Amino acid sequence: KQADQRLAATFVGRSEVRVELSNTIGASLLHLGDFEAAEPVVQRAVAQADQALPALHPQTLRALYLRSQLHRARGRPQQARDDVDRVLPALRLRAGSSAGTRTPADESTVNLADALLQRAVTATDLGVPAEAEHPADEGITIGDLQLDLERAITGAFDTQVPGRPPGNVGVEPHNRL
């Protein structure tokens, strides 16, 4: 809360930094469950992003996504859905297409998967479970692609060293005295 108060007086004229810091503070408050304190911070981040940053800017999308999470946490599923619906087309564009496969290595695929799952949950909250099925399936597919890529990358570094488990080259086992 104190960080947000100091932020208001700092970084004048540096909108991107202010939005990013507001997003970080808002996300922290949101994850701590302090929704009352998070609300003005997240609302301000969205307003600043809308005013000073491009619609596809990562911090603009993050602010909108955080506000969607906040709306849902505060029992406002329609507003949560409106914000996530605003984020999804931009994330699809950043991910490289509006349908089909996406590049798992692209950072935006993780955000897209999360937003799709948020969309599915808000549809359920609104009592429209039929609208939840497609975004949930798509979000899970994208998340699985990302997980497969991460496993492939970490598997490339798995080397069997005698006395050590795979993937821990140069690391002593914990249970050794």
Stockholm file with secondary structure:
# STOCKHOLM 1.0

chainA/1-177         KQADQRLAATFVGRSEVRVELSNTIGASLLHLGDFEAAEPVVQRAVAQADQALPALHPQTLRALYLRSQLHRARGRPQQARDDVDRVLPALRLRAGSSAGTRTPADESTVNLADALLQRAVTATDLGVPAEAEHPADEGITIGDLQLDLERAITGAFDTQVPGRPPGNVGVEPHNRL
#=GR chainA/1-177 SS CHHHHHHHHSSTTCHHHHHHHHHHHHHHHHHHTCHHHHHHHHHHHHHHHHHHSCTTCHHHHHHHHHHHHHHHHTTCHHHHHHHHHHHHHHHHHHHTCSSSCCCTTSHHHHHHHHHHHHHHHHHHHTTCGGGTHHHHHHHHHHHHHHHHHHHHHHHHTCCCCTTSCTTCTTCCCTTCC
#=GC SS_cons         CHHHHHHHHSSTTCHHHHHHHHHHHHHHHHHHTCHHHHHHHHHHHHHHHHHHSCTTCHHHHHHHHHHHHHHHHTTCHHHHHHHHHHHHHHHHHHHTCSSSCCCTTSHHHHHHHHHHHHHHHHHHHTTCGGGTHHHHHHHHHHHHHHHHHHHHHHHHTCCCCTTSCTTCTTCCCTTCC
//
